[in-house]
Amino acid sequence: MKTSIKNIGAALAALSLSAAAQAVTVDFNSISGFQSVGPVYVESGFQFANSGGRTDDLFSWGQGSVYNANPLGNTLNHNYGGTTTTLSRVGGGTFTFNSIDLADVYNYANGGDVRFLFTTSGGSSSQTVSLDQLVGLETFSFNISNLLSVAWTPLTTNGQWLQLDNVNVDNGTSNVPEPASLALFGLALAGLASSRRKSK
């Protein structure tokens, strides 16, 4: 009987560990060369959806392009001014938005403002960040949890365009045990404890 209780205890411990946050960095390096990726791009369980609805709303310059702000990899580019790109988990669920790297679309060291909209089950909030006039990517840290989505709109960047890279998120709620599963484990433990008392 002790072995069974230990096994169930180990299973419960494994469940609690699976619920721990798992950091994911979306780096777009799976995109090869210069290409359009459509109004929606999916990587590592997250989707980037542009509001324009065109096949070239999101694109990559490709590694080696003089416009690519990441010389060692790829970036994703927001192609049309006046549109918004929204990040969410494929299939829904909450996540933590840690940080994102941004640059102007041509990597010309043009600055500009970008507005972020953070949506949770309780409402939404916004924050505007400003790109420095520097060549290359600039990291913006947010560390906002329990998000259903985060959306960004270039406001005053060159052409209201943008390129992004290294989107760091935690998908920590993806493996949280359902209440029904936890209840079954609880019943199993109670049953074992009961049968143990009877055997004594």
Secondary structure in CASP SS format (residue, H / E / C, confidence):
PFRMAT SS
TARGET T0000
AUTHOR 0000-0000-0000
METHOD secondary structure of the structure
MODEL  1
M C 1.00
K H 1.00
T H 1.00
S H 1.00
I H 1.00
K H 1.00
N H 1.00
I H 1.00
G H 1.00
A H 1.00
A H 1.00
L H 1.00
A H 1.00
A H 1.00
L H 1.00
S H 1.00
L H 1.00
S H 1.00
A C 1.00
A C 1.00
A C 1.00
Q C 1.00
A E 1.00
V E 1.00
T E 1.00
V E 1.00
D C 1.00
F C 1.00
N C 1.00
S C 1.00
I C 1.00
S C 1.00
G C 1.00
F C 1.00
Q E 1.00
S E 1.00
V E 1.00
G E 1.00
P C 1.00
V E 1.00
Y E 1.00
V E 1.00
E E 1.00
S C 1.00
G C 1.00
F E 1.00
Q E 1.00
F E 1.00
A E 1.00
N E 1.00
S C 1.00
G C 1.00
G C 1.00
R C 1.00
T C 1.00
D C 1.00
D C 1.00
L E 1.00
F E 1.00
S E 1.00
W C 1.00
G C 1.00
Q C 1.00
G C 1.00
S C 1.00
V C 1.00
Y C 1.00
N C 1.00
A C 1.00
N C 1.00
P C 1.00
L C 1.00
G C 1.00
N C 1.00
T C 1.00
L E 1.00
N E 1.00
H E 1.00
N C 1.00
Y C 1.00
G C 1.00
G C 1.00
T C 1.00
T C 1.00
T E 1.00
T E 1.00
L E 1.00
S E 1.00
R E 1.00
V C 1.00
G C 1.00
G C 1.00
G C 1.00
T C 1.00
F E 1.00
T E 1.00
F E 1.00
N E 1.00
S E 1.00
I E 1.00
D E 1.00
L E 1.00
A E 1.00
D C 1.00
V C 1.00
Y C 1.00
N C 1.00
Y C 1.00
A C 1.00
N C 1.00
G C 1.00
G E 1.00
D E 1.00
V E 1.00
R E 1.00
F E 1.00
L E 1.00
F E 1.00
T E 1.00
T E 1.00
S C 1.00
G C 1.00
G E 1.00
S E 1.00
S E 1.00
S E 1.00
Q E 1.00
T E 1.00
V E 1.00
S E 1.00
L E 1.00
D C 1.00
Q C 1.00
L C 1.00
V C 1.00
G C 1.00
L C 1.00
E E 1.00
T E 1.00
F E 1.00
S E 1.00
F E 1.00
N E 1.00
I E 1.00
S E 1.00
N E 1.00
L E 1.00
L C 1.00
S E 1.00
V E 1.00
A E 1.00
W E 1.00
T E 1.00
P E 1.00
L C 1.00
T C 1.00
T C 1.00
N H 1.00
G H 1.00
Q H 1.00
W C 1.00
L E 1.00
Q E 1.00
L E 1.00
D E 1.00
N E 1.00
V E 1.00
N E 1.00
V E 1.00
D E 1.00
N C 1.00
G C 1.00
T C 1.00
S C 1.00
N C 1.00
V C 1.00
P C 1.00
E C 1.00
P H 1.00
A H 1.00
S H 1.00
L H 1.00
A H 1.00
L H 1.00
F H 1.00
G H 1.00
L H 1.00
A H 1.00
L H 1.00
A H 1.00
G H 1.00
L H 1.00
A H 1.00
S H 1.00
S H 1.00
R H 1.00
R H 1.00
K H 1.00
S H 1.00
K C 1.00
END
